[in-house]
Structures are given as structure tokens and as C-alpha cells.
Amino acid sequence: MSGGFFDIPSDLQNTYWGLVGLHLREALIPVAAGLVVALPIAQLCVRLRWLYPPVLWVTTILYAIPSLAFFVVLIDYTGQTETTVMIPLGIYSLVVFVPAIVDGVRSVPQETLDAAMAMGLGPVRRYFQVQLPIAAPAIIAGLRVATVSSISLVSVGMLIGNQGGLGNLLNDGMIYHQPRLVWLSVLGTAVLAILADALLVLVRVLVTPWMPRGTRKPRPVDEPEPMQAALEDAVR
């Protein structure tokens, strides 16, 4: 190991930037998968209100299971691979996504749904063209929490081999008594979480132009309400 700040031990069989890529891959793929799974589950919970409490209870119980216990169960099937790390992270994301989507969709005013029905939108089109766009702020808020949590939890993968992304540096830093490696791990993970969160804030600004941005200017009398404008755009 040479004296460069970003040089890492050869036992990790990767470069620092390679570990950054591994960290992001193991963190973001489970979040994306969790969001895809949560969308239909949340819609069922909205339509069948009695289903929401048991679903929330199950996701909370799964979230309470330590990741190490998941590794012990999964390692016989998926081995010491990225998949073993990503499956628990995807499951953990459900406890954030399901309530966020359900609360966001339920916040859509009934008069907006009635107007969508009057325009001839079926249940599927109402969900994707009206309810989800209006619920976008709540969904993106959940996405921010899930993404930052996933980025921080990837480091636990160091317990099953070199599958912890930047967390591997933390492990090697303690083994070789190298504070530099510990700082590279901690600061690198923090920077990734901050950048991901900032990117999602920018996404929220772009996809929800009707949301307040600081000081609001008075809206002209003939300007449509934000909900009405969003509905009309969805129908178009």
C-alpha cells in the first residue's frame, strides 16, 4: 500500500472509486426495487383500508430484524454476494415507502378525484395521472429517507466479505490501525448521502412546480388552483 490518500489495501481487490461505485449500486438498486414493490401494495392499502394496519405491522416487524440475521438466512441461498446485502435493504425500504405513498395518495382531495372520474379517467389512469403526481412530495420525502438510510446501511455488508462498499475501508482501517481508511469510509459515506439527498430535493422541485418555493407571490384571481392545474395537465 503506497502513501497516496486514496490508496487502499490490496486485500479489498478494488480501487477507492470502485468501492464508491459498489456502494452506490448496493444502496440504490434496493431502493428502486422497494419503490416498485411498494406502489401496488400501497394502492391496495388505499382501496382496502382494513389491509393497511397488517401491512404496516409486517413491514415494521421486518424492519426490526437485524441485517446480520438476514445475512445468516440468505447466505445459504445467495452466498457472499451483493444480492445478500441488497435484499434486506430492499425490504427495509418498504417500511418507509408504504406509509409515504398511502398518506400521499389519501391526501388527494375527493373533489379532485370526482373531477377526474367526470373526465372519464379509470382507476388506473386516476392513480398514475392524478393521485401519484399530487402525492409526489410525500413520496419523494419517503424516497429521501429510504435512500439516505440505504447508503448508510450498505456498510454492514463488510460482515460477509468485501460486499460493504465503503464500509470495507472502515473494517480494514481498524484491522491495520489506519485512521486514514476510517476517515475515507465515514466521510465518503456521508458525502454520498448528502449528494443523493440534494439530488432528490432537486427532483422534487422539478416534478412539483406547484409547490411553494419560499416567499409566495399573490396568485391572480383568474389563475387556476394548483390541484386543478395538475389535474388538467394529467388529463392532457
C-alpha positions as CSV (number, residue, x, y, z in Angstrom):
1,M,0.0,0.0,0.0
2,S,1.6,3.3,-1.1
3,G,1.3,6.6,0.6
4,G,-1.5,8.2,-1.5
5,F,-4.5,9.4,0.4
6,F,-6.9,7.3,-1.8
7,D,-4.7,4.2,-1.9
8,I,-6.4,1.2,-0.2
9,P,-5.2,-2.2,0.9
10,S,-4.8,-4.8,-1.8
11,D,-7.0,-7.3,0.0
12,L,-10.1,-5.3,-1.0
13,Q,-9.3,-6.1,-4.6
14,N,-10.7,-2.7,-5.7
15,T,-9.9,1.0,-6.0
16,Y,-11.4,3.7,-3.9
17,W,-13.7,4.8,-6.7
18,G,-14.6,1.2,-7.4
19,L,-15.8,0.9,-3.8
20,V,-17.8,4.1,-4.3
21,G,-19.5,2.6,-7.3
22,L,-20.2,-0.7,-5.4
23,H,-21.6,1.3,-2.5
24,L,-24.0,3.2,-4.7
25,R,-25.1,0.1,-6.6
26,E,-25.8,-1.8,-3.5
27,A,-27.7,1.1,-2.0
28,L,-29.8,2.4,-4.9
29,I,-30.9,-0.8,-6.5
30,P,-32.7,-2.0,-3.4
31,V,-34.4,1.4,-3.0
32,A,-35.6,1.3,-6.6
33,A,-36.9,-2.2,-6.2
34,G,-38.6,-1.3,-2.9
35,L,-40.4,1.6,-4.6
36,V,-41.6,-0.6,-7.4
37,V,-42.9,-3.2,-4.9
38,A,-44.4,-0.6,-2.6
39,L,-46.5,1.2,-5.3
40,P,-49.1,-1.7,-5.8
41,I,-49.0,-2.6,-2.1
42,A,-49.8,1.0,-1.2
43,Q,-52.6,1.2,-3.7
44,L,-54.2,-1.9,-2.3
45,C,-54.0,-0.4,1.2
46,V,-55.7,2.8,-0.1
47,R,-58.5,0.8,-1.7
48,L,-58.8,-1.7,1.1
49,R,-58.4,0.3,4.3
50,W,-58.5,-2.8,6.5
51,L,-55.3,-4.1,4.8
52,Y,-53.2,-1.1,5.8
53,P,-52.7,-1.9,9.5
54,P,-51.5,-5.5,9.0
55,V,-49.2,-4.5,6.1
56,L,-47.7,-1.7,8.2
57,W,-47.3,-4.2,11.1
58,V,-45.5,-6.7,8.8
59,T,-43.1,-4.1,7.3
60,T,-42.3,-2.8,10.8
61,I,-41.5,-6.3,12.1
62,L,-39.3,-6.9,9.1
63,Y,-37.5,-3.6,9.6
64,A,-36.8,-4.6,13.2
65,I,-34.9,-7.8,12.1
66,P,-31.2,-7.1,12.3
67,S,-29.4,-7.2,9.0
68,L,-27.0,-9.8,10.3
69,A,-29.9,-12.1,10.9
70,F,-31.0,-11.6,7.3
71,F,-27.4,-12.4,6.2
72,V,-27.4,-15.7,8.1
73,V,-30.6,-16.8,6.5
74,L,-29.8,-15.6,2.9
75,I,-26.1,-16.6,2.7
76,D,-27.0,-20.3,2.2
77,Y,-29.0,-19.3,-0.9
78,T,-27.3,-16.2,-2.4
79,G,-23.8,-16.7,-0.9
80,Q,-21.4,-13.9,-0.1
81,T,-22.6,-11.7,-2.9
82,E,-24.1,-8.2,-3.4
83,T,-27.6,-9.8,-3.6
84,T,-27.3,-10.9,0.1
85,V,-26.7,-7.3,1.0
86,M,-29.4,-5.8,-1.3
87,I,-32.3,-8.0,-0.3
88,P,-32.5,-6.8,3.3
89,L,-32.1,-3.1,2.2
90,G,-35.0,-3.5,-0.3
91,I,-37.2,-5.0,2.5
92,Y,-36.2,-2.2,4.9
93,S,-37.3,0.4,2.4
94,L,-40.9,-0.8,2.4
95,V,-41.4,0.5,6.0
96,V,-40.7,4.0,4.6
97,F,-42.3,3.7,1.2
98,V,-45.7,2.2,2.0
99,P,-46.8,4.8,4.6
100,A,-45.4,7.6,2.4
101,I,-47.3,6.5,-0.6
102,V,-50.5,5.7,1.3
103,D,-50.5,9.1,3.1
104,G,-49.7,10.9,-0.1
105,V,-52.5,9.3,-2.1
106,R,-55.0,9.7,0.7
107,S,-54.2,13.4,0.8
108,V,-55.6,13.9,-2.7
109,P,-58.9,15.9,-2.3
110,Q,-62.1,13.9,-3.1
111,E,-63.3,16.7,-5.4
112,T,-60.2,16.2,-7.5
113,L,-60.9,12.5,-7.8
114,D,-64.5,13.3,-8.7
115,A,-63.4,15.7,-11.4
116,A,-61.1,13.0,-12.8
117,M,-63.9,10.5,-12.9
118,A,-66.1,13.0,-14.6
119,M,-63.4,13.5,-17.3
120,G,-63.6,9.7,-18.0
121,L,-60.4,8.6,-16.2
122,G,-60.5,5.0,-15.0
123,P,-59.0,3.7,-11.7
124,V,-55.5,3.0,-13.2
125,R,-55.3,6.4,-15.0
126,R,-56.5,8.2,-11.9
127,Y,-53.8,6.5,-9.9
128,F,-50.9,7.2,-12.2
129,Q,-52.0,10.5,-13.8
130,V,-53.7,12.2,-10.8
131,Q,-53.1,10.6,-7.5
132,L,-49.3,9.8,-7.8
133,P,-48.4,13.2,-9.3
134,I,-50.3,15.1,-6.5
135,A,-48.8,12.7,-3.9
136,A,-45.3,13.2,-5.3
137,P,-44.0,15.5,-2.5
138,A,-44.8,12.8,0.1
139,I,-43.4,10.0,-2.0
140,I,-40.1,11.9,-2.7
141,A,-39.9,12.7,1.1
142,G,-40.0,8.9,1.7
143,L,-37.6,8.3,-1.1
144,R,-35.1,10.7,0.6
145,V,-35.3,8.9,3.9
146,A,-35.0,5.4,2.3
147,T,-32.1,6.5,0.1
148,V,-30.0,8.0,2.9
149,S,-30.8,5.1,5.2
150,S,-29.8,2.6,2.5
151,I,-26.5,4.4,1.8
152,S,-25.6,4.2,5.5
153,L,-26.6,0.6,5.9
154,V,-24.6,-0.8,3.0
155,S,-21.5,-0.7,5.2
156,V,-22.9,-3.6,7.2
157,G,-22.1,-5.8,4.2
158,M,-18.5,-5.8,5.3
159,L,-19.6,-8.6,7.7
160,I,-20.0,-11.1,4.9
161,G,-16.8,-10.3,3.0
162,N,-15.9,-7.4,0.6
163,Q,-19.5,-6.5,0.0
164,G,-19.8,-3.5,2.2
165,G,-18.7,-0.8,-0.3
166,L,-17.0,2.0,1.6
167,G,-17.7,0.0,4.8
168,N,-14.9,-2.3,3.9
169,L,-12.5,0.6,4.4
170,L,-13.8,1.0,8.0
171,N,-13.1,-2.6,8.7
172,D,-9.6,-2.5,7.2
173,G,-8.9,0.7,9.0
174,M,-9.5,-1.0,12.3
175,I,-7.5,-4.1,11.3
176,Y,-4.5,-2.2,10.0
177,H,-4.8,0.7,12.5
178,Q,-5.1,3.2,9.7
179,P,-7.2,6.2,10.7
180,R,-7.0,7.4,7.1
181,L,-9.1,4.5,5.9
182,V,-11.7,5.1,8.6
183,W,-12.0,8.7,7.5
184,L,-12.2,7.7,3.9
185,S,-15.1,5.4,4.8
186,V,-17.0,7.7,7.1
187,L,-16.6,10.9,5.1
188,G,-17.2,9.1,1.8
189,T,-20.5,7.6,3.0
190,A,-21.6,11.0,4.4
191,V,-20.8,12.8,1.2
192,L,-22.7,10.2,-0.9
193,A,-25.8,10.5,1.4
194,I,-25.7,14.3,1.2
195,L,-25.3,14.4,-2.6
196,A,-28.1,11.8,-3.1
197,D,-30.4,13.8,-0.8
198,A,-29.6,17.1,-2.6
199,L,-30.3,15.4,-6.0
200,L,-33.7,14.2,-4.7
201,V,-34.6,17.7,-3.5
202,L,-33.8,19.0,-7.0
203,V,-36.1,16.2,-8.4
204,R,-38.9,17.3,-6.1
205,V,-38.5,20.9,-7.3
206,L,-38.7,19.8,-10.9
207,V,-41.6,17.4,-10.6
208,T,-43.7,19.5,-8.3
209,P,-43.7,23.1,-9.8
210,W,-46.9,23.9,-8.0
211,M,-45.3,23.6,-4.5
212,P,-44.4,26.8,-2.6
213,R,-40.8,28.0,-3.0
214,G,-40.1,30.3,-0.2
215,T,-41.9,33.6,-0.4
216,R,-45.0,33.2,-2.5
217,K,-46.3,35.9,-4.8
218,P,-50.1,36.6,-4.8
219,R,-51.8,34.5,-7.4
220,P,-54.0,36.3,-9.9
221,V,-57.7,35.8,-9.5
222,D,-58.1,34.0,-12.8
223,E,-55.1,31.7,-12.2
224,P,-56.3,28.1,-11.5
225,E,-55.6,26.4,-8.2
226,P,-52.5,24.1,-8.2
227,M,-54.6,20.9,-7.8
228,Q,-56.8,22.0,-10.7
229,A,-53.9,22.8,-12.9
230,A,-52.2,19.5,-12.1
231,L,-55.3,17.6,-12.9
232,E,-55.8,19.4,-16.2
233,D,-52.1,18.7,-17.2
234,A,-52.6,15.0,-16.3
235,V,-55.7,14.7,-18.5
236,R,-53.9,16.3,-21.4
